[in-house]
Amino acid sequence: RWVVEHSPSEEYRRLAQEQLNQLKAQVARPAVRKRFYLVGDVGVVYDSNPLLKPNDKALATQGDEKQAERFSVNLGLGYQALNRPDARVDVIYTTRQSLHDRGVDEVNFTSQELALDARKRVSLVDRDVVLGARYDLLGGFLDGDLFSLSNRFLLSSDLRLTPHTRTYAYNRFTVSDFGPDGSNPPQTSR
């Protein structure tokens, strides 16, 4: 700075100013926290009896398929409502689409989910433990009609019992109400 302000040589003043500009460019600025995030996944599940068809051939109709692969596409948008070093609370919206092949399109299922997910890091017996609690409100749709409405609760703990292991324990409890098709097995999947 002294050279920029006091040097009689224009060349030295210019070189010193360039060096100062480079230093300013290298200063690390705090990262802007991104509150929204997008998650998604795609998968395939093999289902040996997707329509719950009877094993007795006399009761099955011609052309009934006994197996199907279920393709699942999930897309979620999350918002970090709280993000501290020892605690985090997210609000998450997820849409799920289940697609079958082999002619069992009648069991294609869509769900819309809204979740509140909270995690807190605590220390128990000289070990870090992440305690979690999650609530999901799930609306399930079959052929565009409301099929089920579920309230799902999840309590969890995530800890390392040894330096090379990780243990995740959870308990999930779901209360579901089904629409008029929910008690008619030929129209619904498991």
N, C-alpha and C positions, 0 to 999 in steps of 0.2 A: 504494500500500500504506500509505503514511504517513497519507493521508486516511482510509482505512478504519479504521486503528487509533487515530488521534488526533483526528479532527475532532469538535468539540462539536456539529455539526449532523447530525442523523439523515439528512436529505435528501442531504447531500454524501457521507456514508458509504455510503448505498444506491447512489447514482449511480457512485461509484468502484468499488464491488463489482461492479456490472453490467458496467462496462468491463473489469475484470480477468477476469470470466467469459467475455466475448467474446474476449479475447486467448487464453485457454486453449483455446477451441473452434477457433481459427484455426491453432493450432500444427500443423504437418504431422507426422503420425506416419509412421514408416517403413512402406512397403507390405509386406504379408505376401506372401511368395513362394508362388505357387500351383504346386505340384509336379505335379499331374495336369492334363491337358488333353485335349480331345476334338476330333477332326478328322474330316471326312467330305466326300464329293463324290458327285455323280451325273453321268452322262454318257451319250452315245449314240455308238456307232461303227458305221459302215456296213461290212458284210462282203459282198464280191461272191460268195464261194463258201464259206459257213461249214461245209458238210458235205463238202467236197472231192469233189463230184459230178463225174463225168467229162463232158467236153465232147461226147463222142460220144453222140448221141441214142439209138443202139441199145443202149447200156449203161445209160442212165439209166432209172429206173422212172417210171411215171406219177405226176404230182402232186409230183415233186421240185421244191423251191423253189431257185432259183439265187442269190437275194440275201436278206439279212436284216439288220435293224438289231439291234445288240447293246446292251442297256441295262445299264449297270454302276453298282452302288451300293457304295460303300466307306465303312466306318466304322472309326475307329481311336481307341484310348485310349493316351495317352502318359504317361510318368512321367519327370520331370527328375531323374535320379540325381545329376547334377553340373551346377551352373550358376555359372560364374565369368565375369568380364569377357572372358577370352581363351580359355575352353574350355567345352564343353558335352557331356554324355553323356545320351542319352535311351534308355529302353526303351519299345518301341512294340508294341502288339498291334493287328492290323488284320484285319477280316473283309471279304471281297469276294464279291459275288453278281453273276453275269453272267446276264442274261435275254435270250433271243432272241424275236422274234415271227415271224409268217408260218409257223407250224406247225413250227418247228424246235426244239421244247422239249427234245429229247433232248440238246442241247449246252449246256443250262444248267449253269453251272459255279460252284462255290463254293470259296473258298480261305481258309485261316486262316494268318496270318503273325505271326511273332514276330521283332522286329528289335532290334538294338543299334546305335545311331547315335552316332558321336563326331565332334566338330568342334573344331578348334584354330586360333586366329588367330595367324599369325606374320608377321614382316616380312622380305621378300626384296627386295633392290635398291630400298630406299626405297618399297616398296609393301606394303600390307596384303594378305595372302593367307589365305583360310580353307581349311585342309586338312580333308578329311573321310574317314572310313572307316565303312562300314556292313556289317553282316552280317544277312541275312534267312534264316530257316528257314520255308519255305512248304509247306504241305500242301494239295494240290488234291483236290477231291472232285467226282465226276460221278455223278449219281443216288444220292448218299449213300455211295458206295463210294470208298475211297482210290484216286485216279487217279495222282497224282504226289507226290513228295517232293523238294523242291529246296533246295539250299544256294546262296545268292546272295551274292557279295562285290562291294562297290562302293568304289572309291577315287576321290576327286574333289578338285578345286581350284577356287576361286572367287576371281577377282581382277579389278581394273580396270586395263586396259592404258593407257587414257586417262581423263580425268575424266568423259567422257560414254559410255563403253562398259563393259560387264561381260562377262567371259569365264568360262564354266563348262566345264571339261574333266573328263571322267570315264572310267573304264574299269570295265565290269561283266563279271563272270565268274560263270556259273551251272553247277552240276552237278545234273542231274535224274535221278531214277529213276522209271520209270513202272510202274504196276500192270499187270495182265493185259490191260486194254483199251487200253493205250497203244500197242500195235503193231497195232491193228485200225482203220485209217483210217475205215471206215464208221461206227464208233461214237464217234469222237473228232473234236474240232475241231483246227485248227492250233494 
